[in-house]
Amino acid sequence: MMEFVTSRMKSFRFFSNDVGIDLGTANTLIWQKGKGIVLNEPSIVAFDRTTKNIIAIGYDAEKMVGKTHRDIKTIRPLKDGVIADFEIAEGMLRAFINKSSTTMSQAKRMVICVPSGITEVEKRAVRDSAEHAGAKQVHLIAEPMAAAIGVGIDVHEPMGNMVVDIGGGTTEIAVIALSGIVVAESIRIAGDELTSSIVNWFKRQHNILIGDRTAEIIKVNVGSAWPLAQEIQIEVKGRDMVSGTPKSIQVSSEAIRSALNENVSTIVEAVLALLEKTPPELSADIFDRGIILTGGGALLKGLDERLRRETSLPVHIADDPLTAVARGTGKVLEDLEAYSSVLIKSKRY
């Protein structure tokens, strides 16, 4: 019992007064008042299988992926943008805050981003994790709303803005006006699915097994949604599924684009479907203002061009799209009263 109390007291010291968190499937970003973004690391945890004690988090845990022995397991405690392993997620959150904090004062307020299609049960899981980690006040905000605020959109004005936030677990598409989300779509096709499609393509086409980290590197460096000005060849190393021996092959950027095409098409179709549901007056605003891309998926080469051609609308990639959501939580925390109308209202049980 004493150990539990001590642990809880320590967790209180981890916070500065106001903390904004983009608790993502792929990455967690933490914003602190007066400092900006103080942490940006992979949402990965390595823990002891027997005791469930956390051994490493973030970049340290990422280095262990695919290389652990039977006593250590690496996982992402969030799946599709929501908490899949409550205990590990809470430990990861506490450890990240501890790692990012340079002050010893207690957190009074925390704003956490969640997918727009989150259920009441999933909201409670996020709130409980934050409160168990020591937060006194927990506010939730939809990711596309935070992204819009983060890129400088005045979400209070009576003008329509379309934001497409492509994270690790979900793609959040929303039309925002008058401090609210008018229409929205949340699909569980995003960065992780794009990575998996590359892994599966190598299995099907070449009988080669590659790891998720290798597939991620291929996606970032070679992946595209539209033909490149200059197509390139890359060397890919993996394990031959027939002989079991290491193997190396050369593949083209065109081939990787074909591997990604099905999931990219799903994202494009979701954008087109939401445009069909958008009220006419807001459609006129979007025609003038265009679509704003945020999140890590916005950096996929040629995605803006693909959307531009499919929708016949202007498409803009936000400045520093990876941090847009976290910056949005910061702006909300700096003036909670002004942004109270954009926060998610949750039932209390």
Order of alpha helices (4+ residues) and beta strands (2+ residues): alpha-beta-beta-beta-beta-beta-alpha-beta-beta-beta-alpha-beta-alpha-beta-alpha-beta-beta-beta-alpha-beta-alpha-beta-beta-alpha-alpha-beta-alpha-beta-alpha
